[in-house]
Amino acid sequence: MPHLTGTIVSSHSAGLRLTQEIVLPLELPRGPAAATPFDQLHYLQLIKARGATLCSVAHKLRPLFGLATALDVGCGVGFFSKMLAEMQFSVAAFDGRAENVAEARRRFPTIPFEAADIQDSAVRTLGSFDLVLCFGLLYHVENPFSAIRNLRALTGKCLLVESMCIPGERSELLLREEPCVDDQSLTDMACYPSESILVKMLYRAGFTKVYRVVALADQAHFRYTCM
């Protein structure tokens, strides 16, 4: 039974104890069918919960590390990119699906969106960003360690990661066949990490400090769920 977890990783040392405090006023749509998979009600509820954590953590980290630029990795149609921009970050974003990038550009034309795969080392040419956001992506990739190495190359100061993790204390990965739908993996396979292997990969990729968010979002996806 995997569960969602939030993790902060940094190349700097600081004593952090982070709790969630802010709930974002995200409007949930009514009426016509969702325009994209990410506009479905259950997704918007999850985005709202994730957004509350993002807002709370970013407000704490910003003065500690002097954060100004941000990169949204696996941005989907740009919900979190917009949140970062509203927090006055200079934002860039990319997603592995060209159709998501096109929709994000249509919705938020002032934010630069690109098509790219976090597992491809070519993403490193985007440069370095003070804050890198990677929500809901790592458990949809075949090669999570390659993805984390690339995340380290993109991270100037802090990386904020949220991933579904398999339970238990052992360091292991679960290879899972993914359904062929637009909101899942780019391929038909993905690796779900345990929390301990996720932390180990982050350290081995070069992050010097890894912190766990103390209070996770009060939302069903952040509790144990059947696989």
URSULVEN-V720046 format. One record per backbone hydrogen bond with DSSP energy under -1.0 kcal/mol. NH is the residue of the N-H (numbers start at 0). CO is the residue of the C=O. Records with the same first field share a line. If there is no record, write none. Layout:
# URSULVEN-V720046
NH=CO ; CO
This chain:
# URSULVEN-V720046
2=164
4=162
6=160
7=210
8=158
9=208
10=156
25=23
38=35
39=36
43=39
44=40
45=41
46=42
47=43
48=44
49=45
50=46
51=47
52=48
53=49
54=50
55=51
56=52
57=53
58=54
59=55
60=56
61=57
64=60
65=61
66=61
69=89
70=130
71=91
72=132
73=93
74=93
77=74
81=77
82=78
83=79
84=80
85=81
86=82
87=84
88=83
89=67
91=69
92=111
93=71
94=113
100=96
101=97
102=98
103=99
104=100
105=101
106=102
107=103
110=107
113=92
115=94
119=116
122=119
123=120
124=121
125=122
126=123
128=153
130=68
131=157
132=70
133=159
135=161
139=136
140=137
146=142
147=143
148=144
149=145
150=146
151=147
152=148
153=149
154=150
155=128
156=129
157=129
158=8
159=131
160=6
161=133
162=4
164=2
165=192
173=191
175=189
177=187
180=178
183=180
189=175
190=140
191=173
193=171
197=193
198=194
199=195
200=196
201=197
202=198
203=199
204=200
205=202
206=201
208=9
210=7
212=5
213=17
218=216
221=218
222=219
224=1
